[in-house]
Amino acid sequence: MKNEINKTPQGGVAVKPKSHHKKKEKKLDPLEEYYQAQLAEFRNYDPVKAKASRPVFYVSDWGPKLYESSIALDIKNDNELLNRTTGVERELLIKKTARKYEDYLNNPVANPVMWIIMADQEMENKSMTQRLKDRALKAIDEDLVNWKKHEKYEERKIELNKFRKKLESYIVESK
């Protein structure tokens, strides 16, 4: 067992014996690990670097199900994080998320997926607005245009038609 030697502010030496007991590291669940990593990333966010590295999206990289795309999973994870944060951390997260969604809004492939997934998440939370519902219904048609030449177009069409029915039957509660 080694002792830790430190100098005191008065110039003396303080010897602190090391403990035999190692601290047990607390095992985090995967969502908590993701949450902690995202918070660290948000604190170090540089908007200049982020703008220089805008993402490119391709339908060919995705599966036909609603949550078989990187955008869908990002939105779902962001939504879960927003539901778990408060205060300053929540404000940082909202700002970072808004910048990320700006990339989605300006991309004709990512844009419809973003609206569809946001609507699905808001239906789940029972907090959808009529504006979001209308925009998501329009996005379904836009997304199908993006998938027109994809080999899994028919599967995507079936998936989106199921979602359209679910969305059309959702009753927006007035506040």
C-alpha positions as CSV (number, residue, x, y, z in Angstrom):
1,M,0.0,0.0,0.0
2,K,1.4,3.3,-1.1
3,N,0.8,6.6,0.7
4,E,-0.2,9.7,-1.2
5,I,2.2,12.6,-0.3
6,N,0.9,16.2,-0.7
7,K,2.4,19.6,0.1
8,T,0.4,21.7,2.4
9,P,-0.2,25.5,1.7
10,Q,2.2,26.3,4.6
11,G,5.0,24.3,3.0
12,G,4.7,21.2,5.1
13,V,4.1,17.6,3.9
14,A,0.8,15.7,4.5
15,V,0.8,12.0,4.1
16,K,-2.6,10.5,3.3
17,P,-2.7,6.7,3.4
18,K,-4.4,5.0,0.5
19,S,-7.4,2.8,1.2
20,H,-7.4,-0.9,0.6
21,H,-10.9,-0.7,-0.6
22,K,-11.5,0.1,-4.3
23,K,-14.6,2.2,-5.0
24,K,-17.1,0.2,-7.0
25,E,-18.0,1.8,-10.3
26,K,-21.7,2.2,-10.6
27,K,-22.9,0.4,-13.7
28,L,-25.2,2.7,-15.8
29,D,-28.0,1.4,-17.9
30,P,-27.5,1.9,-21.6
31,L,-29.9,4.9,-21.8
32,E,-28.2,6.6,-18.9
33,E,-24.8,6.0,-20.6
34,Y,-26.2,7.6,-23.7
35,Y,-27.7,10.5,-21.7
36,Q,-24.4,11.2,-20.0
37,A,-22.4,11.0,-23.3
38,Q,-24.9,13.4,-24.9
39,L,-24.7,15.9,-22.0
40,A,-20.9,15.8,-22.3
41,E,-21.1,16.4,-26.1
42,F,-23.6,19.3,-25.5
43,R,-21.3,21.0,-23.1
44,N,-18.4,20.9,-25.7
45,Y,-20.6,21.8,-28.7
46,D,-18.9,24.1,-31.2
47,P,-21.4,25.6,-33.7
48,V,-18.7,26.5,-36.2
49,K,-17.4,22.9,-36.4
50,A,-20.9,21.6,-36.5
51,K,-21.9,23.8,-39.4
52,A,-18.8,22.7,-41.4
53,S,-19.7,19.0,-41.0
54,R,-23.3,18.9,-42.2
55,P,-24.6,15.3,-42.6
56,V,-25.8,13.8,-45.9
57,F,-28.7,11.4,-45.8
58,Y,-29.6,8.6,-48.2
59,V,-32.7,6.5,-48.2
60,S,-30.7,3.5,-49.4
61,D,-29.1,3.3,-46.0
62,W,-32.4,2.8,-44.2
63,G,-34.9,0.1,-43.7
64,P,-38.6,0.5,-44.6
65,K,-39.9,0.5,-40.9
66,L,-40.5,3.8,-39.2
67,Y,-37.6,3.4,-36.9
68,E,-35.1,1.9,-39.3
69,S,-33.2,5.2,-40.0
70,S,-30.6,7.1,-38.2
71,I,-32.9,10.2,-38.1
72,A,-35.7,8.3,-36.5
73,L,-33.5,6.9,-33.8
74,D,-31.9,10.3,-33.1
75,I,-35.3,11.9,-32.7
76,K,-36.5,9.1,-30.5
77,N,-33.4,9.3,-28.3
78,D,-33.6,13.1,-28.2
79,N,-37.2,12.8,-27.1
80,E,-36.3,10.4,-24.3
81,L,-33.5,12.7,-23.2
82,L,-35.7,15.8,-23.2
83,N,-38.2,13.9,-21.0
84,R,-35.4,13.1,-18.5
85,T,-33.8,16.5,-18.2
86,T,-34.6,19.7,-16.3
87,G,-33.2,23.2,-15.9
88,V,-30.0,24.3,-17.6
89,E,-29.2,20.9,-19.0
90,R,-32.6,20.8,-20.6
91,E,-32.0,24.3,-22.2
92,L,-28.6,23.1,-23.5
93,L,-30.2,20.0,-24.9
94,I,-33.0,22.0,-26.6
95,K,-30.5,24.3,-28.3
96,K,-28.4,21.5,-29.5
97,T,-31.4,19.5,-30.7
98,A,-32.8,22.5,-32.6
99,R,-29.5,23.0,-34.4
100,K,-29.5,19.3,-35.4
101,Y,-33.1,19.5,-36.6
102,E,-32.2,22.5,-38.7
103,D,-30.1,20.1,-40.8
104,Y,-33.1,17.8,-41.1
105,L,-35.4,20.7,-42.1
106,N,-33.1,21.8,-44.9
107,N,-32.7,18.3,-46.4
108,P,-35.4,16.9,-48.7
109,V,-34.8,13.3,-47.6
110,A,-34.5,13.9,-43.9
111,N,-37.3,16.4,-43.6
112,P,-40.3,14.1,-44.1
113,V,-38.8,11.5,-41.8
114,M,-38.3,14.1,-39.1
115,W,-42.0,15.1,-39.2
116,I,-43.3,11.6,-39.3
117,I,-41.2,10.5,-36.3
118,M,-41.9,13.6,-34.3
119,A,-45.6,13.0,-34.9
120,D,-45.3,9.4,-33.8
121,Q,-43.4,10.4,-30.6
122,E,-46.0,13.1,-29.8
123,M,-48.8,10.7,-30.3
124,E,-47.1,8.4,-27.8
125,N,-46.8,11.3,-25.4
126,K,-50.4,12.4,-26.1
127,S,-49.2,15.9,-26.8
128,M,-49.5,16.3,-30.6
129,T,-50.7,19.6,-32.1
130,Q,-53.0,19.9,-35.1
131,R,-50.2,21.7,-37.0
132,L,-47.8,18.7,-36.4
133,K,-50.5,16.2,-37.4
134,D,-51.2,18.1,-40.7
135,R,-47.4,18.4,-41.4
136,A,-46.8,14.7,-40.7
137,L,-49.7,13.7,-43.1
138,K,-48.1,15.8,-45.8
139,A,-44.6,14.3,-45.0
140,I,-45.9,10.8,-45.6
141,D,-46.4,11.6,-49.3
142,E,-43.1,13.4,-49.5
143,D,-41.3,10.4,-48.0
144,L,-42.9,8.0,-50.4
145,V,-41.6,10.1,-53.3
146,N,-38.1,9.7,-51.8
147,W,-38.5,6.0,-51.7
148,K,-40.0,5.6,-55.2
149,K,-36.9,4.0,-56.7
150,H,-35.9,2.0,-53.7
151,E,-36.2,-1.8,-53.8
152,K,-38.2,-1.8,-50.6
153,Y,-40.7,0.9,-51.7
154,E,-43.7,-1.3,-51.3
155,E,-42.8,-2.2,-47.8
156,R,-42.3,1.4,-46.9
157,K,-45.6,2.3,-48.5
158,I,-47.4,-0.3,-46.4
159,E,-45.6,0.9,-43.2
160,L,-46.5,4.5,-43.9
161,N,-50.1,3.7,-44.8
162,K,-50.5,2.0,-41.4
163,F,-49.0,5.1,-39.8
164,R,-51.3,7.4,-41.9
165,K,-54.4,5.5,-40.6
166,K,-53.1,5.8,-37.0
167,L,-52.4,9.5,-37.5
168,E,-55.7,10.3,-39.1
169,S,-57.6,8.6,-36.3
170,Y,-55.7,10.5,-33.6
171,I,-57.8,13.2,-32.0
172,V,-55.8,16.3,-31.1
173,E,-56.9,17.6,-27.7
174,S,-57.5,21.3,-27.6
175,K,-55.8,23.2,-24.9
